[in-house]
Amino acid sequence: MISDEQRVRTLERYDRHREVWRKNEALRILYAEWYGRIARQLPDAALGTAVEIGSGPGFARSFIPNLELTDIVLAPWHDREVSAHQLPLPDESVGALVLFDVLHHLSAPAAFFDEASRVLVAGGRIVMCEPYLSPFSFPVYRWLHPEPLILGVDPLAAQVEAPGGKDPFDANQAIPTLIFGRKRGLAQFATRFPGLRVSSVDRFAGLAHPTSGGFSRAPVLPLMLWRLLNAVERRLPSWAYRLIGFRMLVVVEKRPPPFRPGPASA
Ligand SMILES: C[S@@+](CC[C@H](N)C(=O)[O-])C[C@H]1O[C@@H](n2cnc3c(N)ncnc32)[C@H](O)[C@@H]1O
């Protein structure tokens, strides 16, 4: 349950992020690339509607126009208010669920995957762009980013909410890597959600990400130099991002129901 105070604070965050976004060209370039990656993973629109969970400031609208925008705290640019833990959507009605920097803000990620399993049609997808903890990005996320990073948790266990309820921007940046960036997490996910299949995990985004300044700092480099860095990094082979990546794109697909043979005909 979101309190009035949390609601006001969250709306102020949206406004702050929209203001930074307007001023920071490097950030807009990065988001265009990253939403482009998401768009390429979306299944055919004929499969069902595509819904973004946790749209926050609503940047997705510029890149994937037919996406339905939702958040746990409603703003004028959202289509409706939706909690990831209790999706107000009929069973098997959705083609895609998009999460951009949202999984690591959920107090109960497993509750979201249960709901996703229910609402997705067979072949429907969850497409997530989240922080990735590589040897290079870990110290940056741990010591230079304002959000907490706690490795010693079971990422699929229900999390206890803080007294007064969890703030929508409370986070644990480790959650996506603990589930999808490690063999153990992937095995745990496969056992817990047999109806879902992790179809790809791509690591990307090097120093161009933190040097853009993100939403919490000023850009570190002049734009021309930053563009050069970004262009060079985009030419790196994908294996390099296991070591230096700051981001991961995770695609999870709902399996078709198991085949059950009908009664044998005479
Ligand atoms: C870091 S913001 C990301 C916003 C947006 N996707 C973007 O990348 O600009 C995280 C968002 O997740 C939302 N959120 C947190 N918990 C949620 C929940 N249980 N259900 C739906 N949205 C939630 C927050 O309100 C916030 O807008």
The ligand as an SDF file (V2000), in Angstrom:
LIG
                    3D

 27 29  0  0  0  0  0  0  0  0999 V2000
   13.8770    3.5060  -11.5020 C   0  0  0  0  0  0  0  0  0  0  0  0
   12.2080    3.7400  -11.9120 S   0  0  0  0  0  0  0  0  0  0  0  0
   12.1830    3.2760  -13.6180 C   0  0  0  0  0  0  0  0  0  0  0  0
   11.1880    4.0640  -14.3970 C   0  0  0  0  0  0  0  0  0  0  0  0
   11.2080    3.8600  -15.9080 C   0  0  0  0  0  0  0  0  0  0  0  0
   10.9680    2.4990  -16.2670 N   0  0  0  0  0  0  0  0  0  0  0  0
   12.5080    4.3650  -16.4950 C   0  0  0  0  0  0  0  0  0  0  0  0
   13.3960    3.5470  -16.7510 O   0  0  0  0  0  0  0  0  0  0  0  0
   12.6680    5.5530  -16.6580 O   0  0  0  0  0  0  0  0  0  0  0  0
   11.3630    2.3830  -11.1380 C   0  0  0  0  0  0  0  0  0  0  0  0
    9.8650    2.4770  -11.3030 C   0  0  0  0  0  0  0  0  0  0  0  0
    9.2550    1.2800  -10.8010 O   0  0  0  0  0  0  0  0  0  0  0  0
    8.0390    1.6350  -10.1670 C   0  0  0  0  0  0  0  0  0  0  0  0
    7.6620    0.5740   -9.2320 N   0  0  0  0  0  0  0  0  0  0  0  0
    8.2380    0.2280   -8.0640 C   0  0  0  0  0  0  0  0  0  0  0  0
    7.5830   -0.7930   -7.4900 N   0  0  0  0  0  0  0  0  0  0  0  0
    6.5880   -1.1390   -8.3420 C   0  0  0  0  0  0  0  0  0  0  0  0
    5.5610   -2.1360   -8.3230 C   0  0  0  0  0  0  0  0  0  0  0  0
    5.4360   -2.9890   -7.3030 N   0  0  0  0  0  0  0  0  0  0  0  0
    4.7020   -2.1900   -9.3600 N   0  0  0  0  0  0  0  0  0  0  0  0
    4.8020   -1.3270  -10.4050 C   0  0  0  0  0  0  0  0  0  0  0  0
    5.7450   -0.3750  -10.4820 N   0  0  0  0  0  0  0  0  0  0  0  0
    6.6250   -0.2680   -9.4640 C   0  0  0  0  0  0  0  0  0  0  0  0
    8.3620    2.9680   -9.4920 C   0  0  0  0  0  0  0  0  0  0  0  0
    7.2110    3.7050   -9.1720 O   0  0  0  0  0  0  0  0  0  0  0  0
    9.2350    3.6410  -10.5400 C   0  0  0  0  0  0  0  0  0  0  0  0
    8.4780    4.4120  -11.4350 O   0  0  0  0  0  0  0  0  0  0  0  0
  1  2  1  0
  2  3  1  0
  2 10  1  0
  3  4  1  0
  4  5  1  0
  5  6  1  0
  5  7  1  0
  7  8  2  0
  7  9  1  0
 10 11  1  0
 11 12  1  0
 11 26  1  0
 12 13  1  0
 13 14  1  0
 13 24  1  0
 14 15  1  0
 14 23  1  0
 15 16  2  0
 16 17  1  0
 17 18  1  0
 17 23  2  0
 18 19  1  0
 18 20  2  0
 20 21  1  0
 21 22  2  0
 22 23  1  0
 24 25  1  0
 24 26  1  0
 26 27  1  0
M  CHG  2   2   1   9  -1
M  END
$$$$
